[in-house]
Amino acid sequence: MDKPGIVITVKDIEEIRDANPDRIHIDPENVEKGLAKLVLTIIELIRKLMEKQAIKRVEGGSLSDEEIERVGETLMKLEEKMKELKEIFGLKDEDLNLNLGPLGDLM
């Protein structure tokens, strides 16, 4: 016997959004952009952490010249790809952040 699945319509989403306008920002037309914003924010956080770690390793002398070159090239390519993806989804640098409530912003 097939069990019916849960079906959420655009009308349902709009009703939820309208009932909680200050807490829930759901826009069925911009789901793709919202998901891209979340994913790119996480990637940007990881990129910044990698960059800081690379700087520490360079300053600590634990990387060879070849490794420094590879890390630098990799970080530059990642930054270029991030720029390209932000343009595709119409996002700016300041859009890539998450509000963590009482903890403040992620970045």
ABEGO torsion letter per residue (X at the ends): XBBBBBBBBAAAAAAAAAABAAABBBBAAAAAAAAAAAAAAAAAAAAAAAAAAAAAAAAAGABBAAAAAAAAAAAAAAAAAAAAAAAAAGBBAAABBBBAEAAEBAX
